Amino acid sequence: MSNLKLVGIEFELIWENPSANRTAFEKKIKSVVGVCDVVVLPENFTTGFSMNIDKVDSWGSGETIDWLKGLCRELNVAIMGSVAFNMGDGTARNRGVFVKPDGNVSIYDKKHLFTLGRENDNYIAGDKRTVVEFKGWRILLQICYDLRFPVFSRNNPADVYDAILYVANWPKPRVHAWRTLLQARAIENQCYVMGVNRCGEDPNGNVYTGDSLGVDPWGQVLSEGPIVKLECEREKLDEFRKRYPFIEDGVGV
């Protein structure tokens, strides 16, 4: 089974402007396409962390999903990120999407909404995890605030995954927690972790420093942004888990 190459792209998001962000990200994605299997984009990558659901992306229009499908097919890569979608029925969701080159789309609706930012007042939370299978790897999709809740991402031998993708709009004042918890999730779940954060400043005065990381199952940071690269090595992961059966030993804890 082959290794899996991930590339994450930090970006200073253009506030509440899906079209402009799609154009900007397309250039970035095409600049890294030759070196990866999966491209990872930040949380709410078409609008930023907006609570104005009339200004965020539209699920019903299909514009962003169709754009992602076209790029994945053209470049023969998978792309993952989250998008703030107005669902067209008066509700909105912070929806993680994983789009494969064949056009298959997996979705994950953010479980833990950020109450400090009133996300819970404007969006509907998801109620289940999503694990995607791609090129022989099982990948757990997670969004920003989910990182603080380790029980939700707990690996287990009955449904074991190999890597976690965290996409975020995680601000500068709490970036130490971001970096530390990404490493902790890798260690406790014996998996690869990539965390992709935005950078820049939004109109609400929140500053984002990026600090995107690629972490191995030992918790070592192998790569940092703004273009963060991580090669997930199948042989090393399998040997590590076989030698140290921590996932099996944690059942029932």
C-alpha positions in Angstrom: 0.0 0.0 0.0 1.4 3.4 -1.0 2.2 6.4 1.1 -0.2 9.3 1.1 1.1 12.9 0.4 -0.8 15.8 1.9 -0.4 19.5 1.3 -2.1 22.2 3.3 -2.5 25.8 2.1 -2.8 28.8 4.5 -4.4 31.9 3.1 -5.7 35.3 4.1 -9.3 34.8 3.3 -11.3 37.4 1.5 -14.3 38.3 3.7 -17.7 37.0 2.6 -16.6 36.6 -1.0 -16.9 33.0 -2.3 -16.0 33.9 -5.9 -12.9 35.8 -5.1 -11.7 33.1 -2.7 -12.3 30.3 -5.2 -10.2 32.2 -7.8 -7.4 32.8 -5.4 -7.3 29.3 -4.1 -7.3 27.8 -7.6 -4.0 29.5 -8.3 -2.6 28.2 -5.1 -3.8 24.7 -5.6 -2.4 24.5 -9.1 1.0 25.6 -7.8 1.3 22.5 -5.5 -0.6 19.9 -7.5 2.4 17.9 -8.7 3.5 16.9 -5.2 0.5 15.6 -3.4 -2.6 13.3 -3.3 -4.7 15.5 -1.1 -4.9 19.3 -0.8 -6.2 20.7 2.5 -7.8 24.2 2.8 -8.7 26.1 5.9 -12.1 26.3 7.7 -14.8 28.4 5.9 -12.3 28.9 3.1 -14.7 30.8 0.8 -15.9 33.4 3.3 -14.0 33.4 6.6 -15.7 32.8 9.9 -18.8 34.9 9.2 -22.0 34.7 11.3 -23.9 36.5 8.5 -25.6 33.5 6.9 -27.0 35.7 4.1 -23.4 36.5 3.0 -21.9 33.0 3.1 -21.8 30.4 0.4 -24.9 28.7 -1.0 -25.3 24.9 -0.7 -28.2 24.9 -3.2 -26.3 26.8 -5.9 -23.7 24.0 -6.1 -21.1 26.6 -7.3 -18.3 25.7 -4.8 -18.9 21.9 -5.0 -19.0 22.0 -8.8 -15.8 24.1 -8.8 -14.1 21.6 -6.4 -15.2 18.6 -8.5 -13.8 20.2 -11.7 -10.4 21.0 -10.0 -10.1 17.5 -8.5 -10.9 15.9 -11.9 -8.5 18.2 -13.8 -5.6 17.8 -11.4 -6.2 14.2 -10.2 -6.1 15.2 -6.5 -8.6 15.1 -3.6 -9.4 18.4 -1.9 -10.7 18.9 1.7 -11.8 22.0 3.5 -14.8 23.4 5.2 -17.3 25.9 3.8 -20.0 28.0 5.6 -23.1 27.0 3.6 -26.5 28.7 3.7 -28.7 25.7 3.2 -31.6 27.7 1.7 -34.1 26.8 4.3 -33.2 29.5 6.9 -30.4 27.4 8.4 -26.6 27.2 7.8 -23.9 24.6 8.4 -20.2 24.7 8.7 -19.7 21.8 6.4 -16.5 19.9 5.8 -16.2 18.5 2.3 -13.8 15.9 0.9 -13.9 15.7 -2.9 -12.2 12.9 -4.8 -11.0 13.0 -8.4 -13.9 10.8 -9.5 -16.4 13.4 -8.2 -17.4 11.6 -5.1 -18.1 14.0 -2.2 -18.0 13.1 1.5 -19.4 15.6 4.0 -18.9 16.3 7.7 -20.9 18.9 9.5 -19.0 20.5 12.4 -20.0 18.9 15.6 -18.6 21.4 18.2 -19.8 24.9 17.4 -17.8 27.8 18.8 -20.1 29.4 21.4 -17.7 32.2 22.1 -18.1 33.3 18.5 -21.9 32.7 18.5 -21.5 30.0 15.9 -24.1 28.0 17.8 -26.7 30.8 17.3 -26.2 30.8 13.5 -25.3 27.3 12.5 -26.7 23.8 13.0 -24.3 21.3 14.5 -23.6 17.9 13.0 -24.1 14.7 15.0 -21.7 12.2 13.7 -18.1 11.6 12.6 -17.0 11.1 9.0 -14.1 8.9 8.0 -13.2 8.9 4.4 -11.3 6.1 2.6 -8.9 7.3 -0.1 -6.0 5.4 -1.7 -6.0 2.8 1.0 -6.0 5.3 3.9 -8.8 6.1 6.3 -9.0 9.8 7.1 -11.0 11.4 9.9 -12.4 14.9 9.0 -12.5 17.5 11.8 -13.1 21.2 12.0 -11.4 23.8 14.3 -13.1 23.7 17.8 -13.4 19.9 17.5 -9.7 19.8 18.4 -10.5 20.6 22.0 -12.7 17.5 22.5 -10.5 14.4 22.4 -13.3 11.9 23.1 -14.9 12.8 19.7 -11.8 11.9 17.8 -10.8 8.8 19.8 -9.4 6.0 17.7 -10.6 2.5 18.3 -9.7 -0.9 16.8 -13.3 -1.5 15.6 -13.2 1.5 13.3 -9.5 2.5 13.1 -8.4 5.4 11.0 -4.9 6.4 9.9 -4.9 10.3 9.7 -6.9 13.3 10.9 -7.4 16.5 9.0 -8.1 19.5 11.1 -9.1 22.7 9.2 -9.5 25.9 11.2 -9.9 29.7 11.7 -7.9 29.6 15.0 -6.8 33.0 16.3 -3.4 34.1 17.5 -4.2 34.4 21.3 -4.8 30.7 21.5 -2.3 29.4 19.0 -0.2 27.6 21.7 -3.2 25.4 22.4 -3.7 24.7 18.6 -0.1 23.5 18.2 -0.1 21.5 21.4 -3.4 19.8 20.8 -2.6 18.8 17.2 0.5 17.0 18.6 -1.6 15.4 21.4 -4.2 14.1 18.9 -1.5 12.4 16.9 0.1 10.8 19.9 -3.1 9.5 21.6 -4.6 8.2 18.3 -1.3 6.8 16.8 -2.0 8.6 13.6 -0.8 11.3 11.2 -2.3 14.7 11.8 -2.5 17.7 9.5 -3.8 21.0 10.9 -4.5 23.8 8.3 -5.3 27.3 9.7 -6.0 30.6 7.9 -3.7 33.6 8.3 -4.3 37.4 8.2 -7.0 39.4 9.9 -10.7 39.5 9.6 -13.1 42.5 9.9 -13.9 41.6 13.5 -10.3 42.3 14.5 -9.3 38.6 14.9 -5.7 38.0 13.9 -4.6 34.6 12.6 -1.0 33.5 12.4 -1.5 30.2 10.5 0.8 27.8 12.3 -0.3 25.0 10.1 1.4 21.7 11.1 2.1 18.3 9.8 2.5 15.8 12.7 3.6 12.2 12.7 2.1 9.5 15.0 4.9 10.1 17.5 3.8 13.7 17.9 6.8 15.1 16.1 6.2 18.2 13.9 7.5 17.3 10.5 6.4 20.4 8.6 5.0 23.9 9.1 3.1 26.3 6.9 2.2 28.4 5.0 2.5 25.5 2.6 2.6 22.5 4.9 3.5 19.1 3.6 3.1 15.7 5.2 3.9 12.3 3.8 2.0 9.6 5.6 4.1 6.4 5.5 2.1 3.2 5.6 5.0 0.9 6.7 6.1 3.0 9.5 2.6 3.5 10.8 1.8 -0.2 10.7 5.0 -1.2 12.4 4.5 1.4 15.2 1.0 0.2 15.9 2.0 -3.4 15.9 4.8 -2.8 18.3 2.8 -0.5 20.6 -0.9 -1.6 20.7 -2.1 1.5 22.5 -5.3 1.7 20.6 -6.4 -1.8 21.5 -5.3 -1.2 25.2 -7.6 1.9 25.4 -10.8 0.0 24.7 -13.3 0.6 27.4 -11.3 3.4 29.1 
